Amino acid sequence: MLTFNTSPGYLQDTTCGLPYPAQVTPGMLRPKESRLLHLIAKDYVKPGYHLVDAGAFLGSSANLIASGLAARDDASKFYKSVHSYDLFLNNSDVYEKYTLGTVDRNETFLSLYLSNTAPYSQFINVYPGDFSGFQWIDQPIGLFFCDISKTPQLEHHVWESFANKFEPANTWFIQQDFVHIQAPFTHVYLGCLEQVFEFVALAVPSLLLRQAKPITEKMIRDAKEVWMRGDVLQHLEAVDAVSKRIEPLNNEEATATVRLVKCQLAIQGMRLDLAARELADIKKEHARVVDRHYLARVRFVENRLNTLMAIS
Ligand SMILES: C[S@@+](CC[C@H](N)C(=O)[O-])C[C@H]1O[C@@H](n2cnc3c(N)ncnc32)[C@H](O)[C@@H]1O
């Protein structure tokens, strides 16, 4: 049986183990989650399984995955088994910052991705365009790195078009948007599907899951139904299921952030009373968390709530 290495230092050591090109590719991942991605590819994915890099941007995640494969004794069994998806469009201020003025607004940065990933091109396939237009190639998936759940449609596409090739015990799933409070649908879907996964580790903002049971089409349809037509209490119930599962992983930033996601859902459902109560409790109970990303999330929710309370 596969077990995840939880020895001290396996994820904590952020400097060793990553080869030079993986470290320098510009990207959005924090050191610990970069290491997680590299290690899962190096130590856990079995030959014959494919690795999906959904939301490739400038190639950092692709390089972390491919460099993990390159470090294996059986590396040649993984040639062309990484699949990178992205629009590759310079269409936001954030992307503009990373492309350093080398790409015009709304133009493609695919050439930057290609040159950044050139050292590992023997491992990688690339699919430029809207992710929701791509169907999976019908091969078993050993790793799904999900950095693309930016809209409910994209979230649904992940489950509808890829999960039928996930396998109990053999598929690792990394949800990179786990502490992204503007994507609460990821938590609602995960809450509806939580029983099929082991919750293995947190390398904030990424959550590592391993599939334990089969995912059925009905489960995915039901999750969509809860997101699309469920009321606020159903949404909160789904997120509570996720909270319970991450509790043993002992990460207060993640725990507090998932509670902020509940505030977001309560605000979206115009249950401002619930949101205000939850936010007050979060601020009191998680006052120790001082990470600047977390504090920015608290301010975001607070401002949103205050604005709505002032006009309602
Ligand atoms: C947070 S970035 C990914 C960061 C990257 N994984 C890294 O290692 O730095 C999210 C990516 O999702 C891509 N994206 C957003 N919507 C998309 C869509 N509909 N189809 C394909 N890619 C999309 C964006 O272009 C962006 O590069």
The ligand as an ORCA input file, in Angstrom:
! r2SCAN-3c Opt
* xyz 0 1
  C      -2.568     30.727    -10.856
  S      -2.151     30.576    -12.529
  C      -1.230     29.102    -12.603
  C       0.127     29.181    -11.933
  C       1.049     28.055    -12.318
  N       0.514     26.747    -12.021
  C       2.427     28.204    -11.710
  O       3.021     27.200    -11.362
  O       2.912     29.324    -11.605
  C      -3.687     30.111    -13.223
  C      -3.632     29.856    -14.710
  O      -4.940     29.430    -15.131
  C      -5.069     29.842    -16.479
  N      -6.488     29.854    -16.864
  C      -7.506     30.596    -16.338
  N      -8.663     30.330    -16.980
  C      -8.373     29.399    -17.935
  C      -9.142     28.710    -18.924
  N     -10.447     28.952    -19.067
  N      -8.514     27.821    -19.704
  C      -7.189     27.575    -19.591
  N      -6.401     28.196    -18.670
  C      -6.983     29.095    -17.861
  C      -4.460     31.239    -16.501
  O      -4.080     31.601    -17.811
  C      -3.284     31.082    -15.532
  O      -2.073     30.883    -16.205
*
